[in-house]
Amino acid sequence: NSAWLKREEQLDEIGIIDDGYSFPRPPEGVRLEQYLPGNIHMLLRGLCLDPSTMKLPKMNSQESLSVQEAALLSTVTTKKLSEYPTYLQHDMSELRFNDGPEADPKTRRHEMALEVRIGEKEILHAIVNLCEAHIKEKTSDIAENDKKRKYDNGRSTGPRKSVKRGS
């Protein structure tokens, strides 16, 4: 699609698209917006824009992540997790099984590779969890704002009864 190719070109021109991205382990209790690096947020924002829109919006670091942006990040992260040949639990049980005092160098290198893979998977799972929490919070906020808006406009949140008028 030519619109997507144009968008990719735009994002690449301003230096947002990179060959790879690094995500540190999220601290306990952090929210997605606090955790996500600004360049990743800008990339998500650019990718979620309507492809027919030619101009990229300016962003400040305080802007909230949209539900669509969090869903895209969750989808990409889940896809990355699916590319591993094993599940996190499998790797952890294999590491415990191989844990012995007299491991040869080949076994030790395998354990070190498992530890790296486990760390990567833990970070990816944490990102998916942050995205899910963000989406849940945002959809709840949207529903609450819709209720308030209906109330503020003088309408009840329940169904309205019509009144028949006599002639």
Biotite code that builds the C-alpha atoms (Angstrom):
import biotite.structure as struc

atoms = struc.array([
    struc.Atom([0.000, 0.000, 0.000], chain_id="A", res_id=1, res_name="ASN", atom_name="CA", element="C"),
    struc.Atom([1.506, 3.296, -1.093], chain_id="A", res_id=2, res_name="SER", atom_name="CA", element="C"),
    struc.Atom([0.124, 5.237, 1.904], chain_id="A", res_id=3, res_name="ALA", atom_name="CA", element="C"),
    struc.Atom([1.891, 2.870, 4.325], chain_id="A", res_id=4, res_name="TRP", atom_name="CA", element="C"),
    struc.Atom([5.128, 3.078, 2.364], chain_id="A", res_id=5, res_name="LEU", atom_name="CA", element="C"),
    struc.Atom([4.883, 6.866, 2.487], chain_id="A", res_id=6, res_name="LYS", atom_name="CA", element="C"),
    struc.Atom([4.268, 6.737, 6.259], chain_id="A", res_id=7, res_name="ARG", atom_name="CA", element="C"),
    struc.Atom([7.256, 4.430, 6.723], chain_id="A", res_id=8, res_name="GLU", atom_name="CA", element="C"),
    struc.Atom([9.388, 6.825, 4.687], chain_id="A", res_id=9, res_name="GLU", atom_name="CA", element="C"),
    struc.Atom([8.203, 9.778, 6.818], chain_id="A", res_id=10, res_name="GLN", atom_name="CA", element="C"),
    struc.Atom([8.969, 7.983, 10.070], chain_id="A", res_id=11, res_name="LEU", atom_name="CA", element="C"),
    struc.Atom([12.364, 6.909, 8.767], chain_id="A", res_id=12, res_name="ASP", atom_name="CA", element="C"),
    struc.Atom([13.203, 10.456, 7.624], chain_id="A", res_id=13, res_name="GLU", atom_name="CA", element="C"),
    struc.Atom([12.663, 11.872, 11.096], chain_id="A", res_id=14, res_name="ILE", atom_name="CA", element="C"),
    struc.Atom([14.685, 9.080, 12.665], chain_id="A", res_id=15, res_name="GLY", atom_name="CA", element="C"),
    struc.Atom([11.911, 7.200, 14.449], chain_id="A", res_id=16, res_name="ILE", atom_name="CA", element="C"),
    struc.Atom([12.295, 3.858, 12.680], chain_id="A", res_id=17, res_name="ILE", atom_name="CA", element="C"),
    struc.Atom([15.253, 1.829, 13.864], chain_id="A", res_id=18, res_name="ASP", atom_name="CA", element="C"),
    struc.Atom([16.600, -1.664, 13.207], chain_id="A", res_id=19, res_name="ASP", atom_name="CA", element="C"),
    struc.Atom([15.808, -2.742, 16.756], chain_id="A", res_id=20, res_name="GLY", atom_name="CA", element="C"),
    struc.Atom([14.547, -1.433, 20.063], chain_id="A", res_id=21, res_name="TYR", atom_name="CA", element="C"),
    struc.Atom([15.718, -2.065, 23.589], chain_id="A", res_id=22, res_name="SER", atom_name="CA", element="C"),
    struc.Atom([13.325, -2.348, 26.510], chain_id="A", res_id=23, res_name="PHE", atom_name="CA", element="C"),
    struc.Atom([14.626, -2.403, 30.070], chain_id="A", res_id=24, res_name="PRO", atom_name="CA", element="C"),
    struc.Atom([12.890, -4.509, 32.705], chain_id="A", res_id=25, res_name="ARG", atom_name="CA", element="C"),
    struc.Atom([9.896, -2.486, 33.959], chain_id="A", res_id=26, res_name="PRO", atom_name="CA", element="C"),
    struc.Atom([10.082, -1.560, 37.655], chain_id="A", res_id=27, res_name="PRO", atom_name="CA", element="C"),
    struc.Atom([7.312, -2.842, 39.932], chain_id="A", res_id=28, res_name="GLU", atom_name="CA", element="C"),
    struc.Atom([4.217, -0.642, 40.002], chain_id="A", res_id=29, res_name="GLY", atom_name="CA", element="C"),
    struc.Atom([5.155, 1.441, 36.957], chain_id="A", res_id=30, res_name="VAL", atom_name="CA", element="C"),
    struc.Atom([2.468, 2.424, 34.468], chain_id="A", res_id=31, res_name="ARG", atom_name="CA", element="C"),
    struc.Atom([2.918, 1.942, 30.726], chain_id="A", res_id=32, res_name="LEU", atom_name="CA", element="C"),
    struc.Atom([3.139, 5.676, 30.045], chain_id="A", res_id=33, res_name="GLU", atom_name="CA", element="C"),
    struc.Atom([5.873, 6.073, 32.660], chain_id="A", res_id=34, res_name="GLN", atom_name="CA", element="C"),
    struc.Atom([7.822, 3.089, 31.356], chain_id="A", res_id=35, res_name="TYR", atom_name="CA", element="C"),
    struc.Atom([7.664, 3.480, 27.589], chain_id="A", res_id=36, res_name="LEU", atom_name="CA", element="C"),
    struc.Atom([10.601, 5.354, 26.001], chain_id="A", res_id=37, res_name="PRO", atom_name="CA", element="C"),
    struc.Atom([9.580, 8.468, 24.060], chain_id="A", res_id=38, res_name="GLY", atom_name="CA", element="C"),
    struc.Atom([10.933, 7.215, 20.741], chain_id="A", res_id=39, res_name="ASN", atom_name="CA", element="C"),
    struc.Atom([8.763, 4.076, 21.011], chain_id="A", res_id=40, res_name="ILE", atom_name="CA", element="C"),
    struc.Atom([5.712, 6.192, 21.849], chain_id="A", res_id=41, res_name="HIS", atom_name="CA", element="C"),
    struc.Atom([6.400, 8.371, 18.808], chain_id="A", res_id=42, res_name="MET", atom_name="CA", element="C"),
    struc.Atom([6.764, 5.274, 16.617], chain_id="A", res_id=43, res_name="LEU", atom_name="CA", element="C"),
    struc.Atom([3.471, 3.842, 17.893], chain_id="A", res_id=44, res_name="LEU", atom_name="CA", element="C"),
    struc.Atom([1.746, 7.195, 17.355], chain_id="A", res_id=45, res_name="ARG", atom_name="CA", element="C"),
    struc.Atom([3.069, 7.390, 13.802], chain_id="A", res_id=46, res_name="GLY", atom_name="CA", element="C"),
    struc.Atom([2.065, 3.819, 12.986], chain_id="A", res_id=47, res_name="LEU", atom_name="CA", element="C"),
    struc.Atom([-1.443, 4.270, 14.395], chain_id="A", res_id=48, res_name="CYS", atom_name="CA", element="C"),
    struc.Atom([-2.232, 7.388, 12.374], chain_id="A", res_id=49, res_name="LEU", atom_name="CA", element="C"),
    struc.Atom([-4.629, 7.116, 9.487], chain_id="A", res_id=50, res_name="ASP", atom_name="CA", element="C"),
    struc.Atom([-2.391, 6.186, 6.517], chain_id="A", res_id=51, res_name="PRO", atom_name="CA", element="C"),
    struc.Atom([-4.051, 8.845, 4.367], chain_id="A", res_id=52, res_name="SER", atom_name="CA", element="C"),
    struc.Atom([-2.889, 11.547, 6.796], chain_id="A", res_id=53, res_name="THR", atom_name="CA", element="C"),
    struc.Atom([0.334, 12.922, 5.422], chain_id="A", res_id=54, res_name="MET", atom_name="CA", element="C"),
    struc.Atom([1.401, 15.069, 8.340], chain_id="A", res_id=55, res_name="LYS", atom_name="CA", element="C"),
    struc.Atom([2.741, 13.579, 11.556], chain_id="A", res_id=56, res_name="LEU", atom_name="CA", element="C"),
    struc.Atom([1.455, 15.308, 14.684], chain_id="A", res_id=57, res_name="PRO", atom_name="CA", element="C"),
    struc.Atom([3.808, 16.961, 17.138], chain_id="A", res_id=58, res_name="LYS", atom_name="CA", element="C"),
    struc.Atom([4.007, 15.144, 20.442], chain_id="A", res_id=59, res_name="MET", atom_name="CA", element="C"),
    struc.Atom([5.064, 16.146, 23.877], chain_id="A", res_id=60, res_name="ASN", atom_name="CA", element="C"),
    struc.Atom([6.374, 13.677, 26.422], chain_id="A", res_id=61, res_name="SER", atom_name="CA", element="C"),
    struc.Atom([3.318, 14.079, 28.645], chain_id="A", res_id=62, res_name="GLN", atom_name="CA", element="C"),
    struc.Atom([0.790, 12.878, 26.064], chain_id="A", res_id=63, res_name="GLU", atom_name="CA", element="C"),
    struc.Atom([-1.135, 9.794, 26.986], chain_id="A", res_id=64, res_name="SER", atom_name="CA", element="C"),
    struc.Atom([-0.869, 6.591, 25.011], chain_id="A", res_id=65, res_name="LEU", atom_name="CA", element="C"),
    struc.Atom([-4.066, 5.778, 23.155], chain_id="A", res_id=66, res_name="SER", atom_name="CA", element="C"),
    struc.Atom([-5.819, 2.427, 23.427], chain_id="A", res_id=67, res_name="VAL", atom_name="CA", element="C"),
    struc.Atom([-4.894, 1.778, 19.791], chain_id="A", res_id=68, res_name="GLN", atom_name="CA", element="C"),
    struc.Atom([-1.200, 2.464, 20.476], chain_id="A", res_id=69, res_name="GLU", atom_name="CA", element="C"),
    struc.Atom([-1.160, 0.180, 23.528], chain_id="A", res_id=70, res_name="ALA", atom_name="CA", element="C"),
    struc.Atom([-2.976, -2.529, 21.551], chain_id="A", res_id=71, res_name="ALA", atom_name="CA", element="C"),
    struc.Atom([-0.386, -2.279, 18.762], chain_id="A", res_id=72, res_name="LEU", atom_name="CA", element="C"),
    struc.Atom([2.480, -2.591, 21.252], chain_id="A", res_id=73, res_name="LEU", atom_name="CA", element="C"),
    struc.Atom([0.772, -5.556, 22.907], chain_id="A", res_id=74, res_name="SER", atom_name="CA", element="C"),
    struc.Atom([0.246, -7.241, 19.522], chain_id="A", res_id=75, res_name="THR", atom_name="CA", element="C"),
    struc.Atom([3.865, -6.739, 18.446], chain_id="A", res_id=76, res_name="VAL", atom_name="CA", element="C"),
    struc.Atom([5.148, -7.950, 21.835], chain_id="A", res_id=77, res_name="THR", atom_name="CA", element="C"),
    struc.Atom([2.913, -11.024, 21.735], chain_id="A", res_id=78, res_name="THR", atom_name="CA", element="C"),
    struc.Atom([4.131, -11.746, 18.204], chain_id="A", res_id=79, res_name="LYS", atom_name="CA", element="C"),
    struc.Atom([7.733, -11.517, 19.419], chain_id="A", res_id=80, res_name="LYS", atom_name="CA", element="C"),
    struc.Atom([6.951, -13.959, 22.243], chain_id="A", res_id=81, res_name="LEU", atom_name="CA", element="C"),
    struc.Atom([5.441, -16.394, 19.740], chain_id="A", res_id=82, res_name="SER", atom_name="CA", element="C"),
    struc.Atom([8.699, -16.448, 17.770], chain_id="A", res_id=83, res_name="GLU", atom_name="CA", element="C"),
    struc.Atom([10.512, -18.202, 20.622], chain_id="A", res_id=84, res_name="TYR", atom_name="CA", element="C"),
    struc.Atom([10.539, -21.994, 20.234], chain_id="A", res_id=85, res_name="PRO", atom_name="CA", element="C"),
    struc.Atom([9.637, -22.536, 23.920], chain_id="A", res_id=86, res_name="THR", atom_name="CA", element="C"),
    struc.Atom([7.453, -20.991, 26.618], chain_id="A", res_id=87, res_name="TYR", atom_name="CA", element="C"),
    struc.Atom([8.829, -19.118, 29.620], chain_id="A", res_id=88, res_name="LEU", atom_name="CA", element="C"),
    struc.Atom([7.745, -21.866, 32.028], chain_id="A", res_id=89, res_name="GLN", atom_name="CA", element="C"),
    struc.Atom([9.556, -24.499, 29.966], chain_id="A", res_id=90, res_name="HIS", atom_name="CA", element="C"),
    struc.Atom([12.802, -22.504, 30.030], chain_id="A", res_id=91, res_name="ASP", atom_name="CA", element="C"),
    struc.Atom([12.544, -21.949, 33.781], chain_id="A", res_id=92, res_name="MET", atom_name="CA", element="C"),
    struc.Atom([11.959, -25.643, 34.474], chain_id="A", res_id=93, res_name="SER", atom_name="CA", element="C"),
    struc.Atom([14.839, -26.603, 32.176], chain_id="A", res_id=94, res_name="GLU", atom_name="CA", element="C"),
    struc.Atom([17.131, -24.188, 33.992], chain_id="A", res_id=95, res_name="LEU", atom_name="CA", element="C"),
    struc.Atom([16.155, -25.686, 37.386], chain_id="A", res_id=96, res_name="ARG", atom_name="CA", element="C"),
    struc.Atom([16.638, -29.200, 36.001], chain_id="A", res_id=97, res_name="PHE", atom_name="CA", element="C"),
    struc.Atom([20.162, -28.406, 34.739], chain_id="A", res_id=98, res_name="ASN", atom_name="CA", element="C"),
    struc.Atom([21.171, -26.662, 37.940], chain_id="A", res_id=99, res_name="ASP", atom_name="CA", element="C"),
    struc.Atom([23.951, -28.780, 39.352], chain_id="A", res_id=100, res_name="GLY", atom_name="CA", element="C"),
    struc.Atom([27.265, -28.189, 41.122], chain_id="A", res_id=101, res_name="PRO", atom_name="CA", element="C"),
    struc.Atom([29.402, -29.960, 38.527], chain_id="A", res_id=102, res_name="GLU", atom_name="CA", element="C"),
    struc.Atom([28.247, -28.531, 35.218], chain_id="A", res_id=103, res_name="ALA", atom_name="CA", element="C"),
    struc.Atom([30.658, -28.705, 32.303], chain_id="A", res_id=104, res_name="ASP", atom_name="CA", element="C"),
    struc.Atom([31.398, -25.522, 30.261], chain_id="A", res_id=105, res_name="PRO", atom_name="CA", element="C"),
    struc.Atom([28.972, -26.519, 27.479], chain_id="A", res_id=106, res_name="LYS", atom_name="CA", element="C"),
    struc.Atom([26.156, -26.981, 29.989], chain_id="A", res_id=107, res_name="THR", atom_name="CA", element="C"),
    struc.Atom([27.064, -23.685, 31.677], chain_id="A", res_id=108, res_name="ARG", atom_name="CA", element="C"),
    struc.Atom([26.891, -21.814, 28.333], chain_id="A", res_id=109, res_name="ARG", atom_name="CA", element="C"),
    struc.Atom([23.495, -23.392, 27.717], chain_id="A", res_id=110, res_name="HIS", atom_name="CA", element="C"),
    struc.Atom([22.328, -22.246, 31.167], chain_id="A", res_id=111, res_name="GLU", atom_name="CA", element="C"),
    struc.Atom([23.569, -18.712, 30.474], chain_id="A", res_id=112, res_name="MET", atom_name="CA", element="C"),
    struc.Atom([21.661, -18.671, 27.164], chain_id="A", res_id=113, res_name="ALA", atom_name="CA", element="C"),
    struc.Atom([18.551, -19.889, 29.006], chain_id="A", res_id=114, res_name="LEU", atom_name="CA", element="C"),
    struc.Atom([18.949, -17.104, 31.576], chain_id="A", res_id=115, res_name="GLU", atom_name="CA", element="C"),
    struc.Atom([19.121, -14.486, 28.800], chain_id="A", res_id=116, res_name="VAL", atom_name="CA", element="C"),
    struc.Atom([16.079, -15.962, 27.035], chain_id="A", res_id=117, res_name="ARG", atom_name="CA", element="C"),
    struc.Atom([14.150, -16.096, 30.316], chain_id="A", res_id=118, res_name="ILE", atom_name="CA", element="C"),
    struc.Atom([14.989, -12.436, 30.976], chain_id="A", res_id=119, res_name="GLY", atom_name="CA", element="C"),
    struc.Atom([13.843, -11.415, 27.506], chain_id="A", res_id=120, res_name="GLU", atom_name="CA", element="C"),
    struc.Atom([10.581, -13.317, 27.884], chain_id="A", res_id=121, res_name="LYS", atom_name="CA", element="C"),
    struc.Atom([9.941, -11.873, 31.355], chain_id="A", res_id=122, res_name="GLU", atom_name="CA", element="C"),
    struc.Atom([10.343, -8.344, 29.951], chain_id="A", res_id=123, res_name="ILE", atom_name="CA", element="C"),
    struc.Atom([8.034, -9.095, 27.019], chain_id="A", res_id=124, res_name="LEU", atom_name="CA", element="C"),
    struc.Atom([5.395, -10.590, 29.344], chain_id="A", res_id=125, res_name="HIS", atom_name="CA", element="C"),
    struc.Atom([5.677, -7.536, 31.605], chain_id="A", res_id=126, res_name="ALA", atom_name="CA", element="C"),
    struc.Atom([5.119, -5.229, 28.612], chain_id="A", res_id=127, res_name="ILE", atom_name="CA", element="C"),
    struc.Atom([2.023, -7.195, 27.562], chain_id="A", res_id=128, res_name="VAL", atom_name="CA", element="C"),
    struc.Atom([0.700, -6.944, 31.142], chain_id="A", res_id=129, res_name="ASN", atom_name="CA", element="C"),
    struc.Atom([1.359, -3.172, 31.201], chain_id="A", res_id=130, res_name="LEU", atom_name="CA", element="C"),
    struc.Atom([-0.463, -2.801, 27.876], chain_id="A", res_id=131, res_name="CYS", atom_name="CA", element="C"),
    struc.Atom([-3.449, -4.818, 29.110], chain_id="A", res_id=132, res_name="GLU", atom_name="CA", element="C"),
    struc.Atom([-3.671, -2.749, 32.304], chain_id="A", res_id=133, res_name="ALA", atom_name="CA", element="C"),
    struc.Atom([-3.421, 0.469, 30.282], chain_id="A", res_id=134, res_name="HIS", atom_name="CA", element="C"),
    struc.Atom([-6.150, -0.617, 27.853], chain_id="A", res_id=135, res_name="ILE", atom_name="CA", element="C"),
    struc.Atom([-8.416, -1.654, 30.732], chain_id="A", res_id=136, res_name="LYS", atom_name="CA", element="C"),
    struc.Atom([-7.875, 1.676, 32.506], chain_id="A", res_id=137, res_name="GLU", atom_name="CA", element="C"),
    struc.Atom([-8.446, 3.747, 29.355], chain_id="A", res_id=138, res_name="LYS", atom_name="CA", element="C"),
    struc.Atom([-11.610, 1.898, 28.331], chain_id="A", res_id=139, res_name="THR", atom_name="CA", element="C"),
    struc.Atom([-12.926, 2.289, 31.874], chain_id="A", res_id=140, res_name="SER", atom_name="CA", element="C"),
    struc.Atom([-12.149, 6.029, 31.735], chain_id="A", res_id=141, res_name="ASP", atom_name="CA", element="C"),
    struc.Atom([-13.921, 6.319, 28.380], chain_id="A", res_id=142, res_name="ILE", atom_name="CA", element="C"),
    struc.Atom([-17.005, 4.532, 29.732], chain_id="A", res_id=143, res_name="ALA", atom_name="CA", element="C"),
    struc.Atom([-17.021, 6.732, 32.843], chain_id="A", res_id=144, res_name="GLU", atom_name="CA", element="C"),
    struc.Atom([-16.673, 9.904, 30.767], chain_id="A", res_id=145, res_name="ASN", atom_name="CA", element="C"),
    struc.Atom([-19.551, 8.796, 28.543], chain_id="A", res_id=146, res_name="ASP", atom_name="CA", element="C"),
    struc.Atom([-21.747, 8.325, 31.621], chain_id="A", res_id=147, res_name="LYS", atom_name="CA", element="C"),
    struc.Atom([-20.786, 11.758, 32.948], chain_id="A", res_id=148, res_name="LYS", atom_name="CA", element="C"),
    struc.Atom([-21.416, 13.368, 29.571], chain_id="A", res_id=149, res_name="ARG", atom_name="CA", element="C"),
    struc.Atom([-24.903, 11.839, 29.372], chain_id="A", res_id=150, res_name="LYS", atom_name="CA", element="C"),
    struc.Atom([-25.658, 12.994, 32.905], chain_id="A", res_id=151, res_name="TYR", atom_name="CA", element="C"),
    struc.Atom([-24.289, 16.482, 32.252], chain_id="A", res_id=152, res_name="ASP", atom_name="CA", element="C"),
    struc.Atom([-26.453, 16.806, 29.165], chain_id="A", res_id=153, res_name="ASN", atom_name="CA", element="C"),
    struc.Atom([-29.549, 16.232, 31.285], chain_id="A", res_id=154, res_name="GLY", atom_name="CA", element="C"),
    struc.Atom([-30.150, 12.730, 30.121], chain_id="A", res_id=155, res_name="ARG", atom_name="CA", element="C"),
    struc.Atom([-30.390, 9.712, 32.317], chain_id="A", res_id=156, res_name="SER", atom_name="CA", element="C"),
    struc.Atom([-27.995, 6.837, 31.725], chain_id="A", res_id=157, res_name="THR", atom_name="CA", element="C"),
    struc.Atom([-30.983, 4.493, 31.581], chain_id="A", res_id=158, res_name="GLY", atom_name="CA", element="C"),
    struc.Atom([-33.496, 4.107, 28.774], chain_id="A", res_id=159, res_name="PRO", atom_name="CA", element="C"),
    struc.Atom([-35.829, 7.030, 28.226], chain_id="A", res_id=160, res_name="ARG", atom_name="CA", element="C"),
    struc.Atom([-39.556, 6.662, 28.303], chain_id="A", res_id=161, res_name="LYS", atom_name="CA", element="C"),
    struc.Atom([-41.579, 8.425, 25.685], chain_id="A", res_id=162, res_name="SER", atom_name="CA", element="C"),
    struc.Atom([-44.750, 10.200, 26.673], chain_id="A", res_id=163, res_name="VAL", atom_name="CA", element="C"),
    struc.Atom([-47.780, 10.016, 24.463], chain_id="A", res_id=164, res_name="LYS", atom_name="CA", element="C"),
    struc.Atom([-49.619, 13.253, 24.099], chain_id="A", res_id=165, res_name="ARG", atom_name="CA", element="C"),
    struc.Atom([-53.305, 13.339, 23.478], chain_id="A", res_id=166, res_name="GLY", atom_name="CA", element="C"),
    struc.Atom([-54.742, 15.219, 20.517], chain_id="A", res_id=167, res_name="SER", atom_name="CA", element="C"),
])
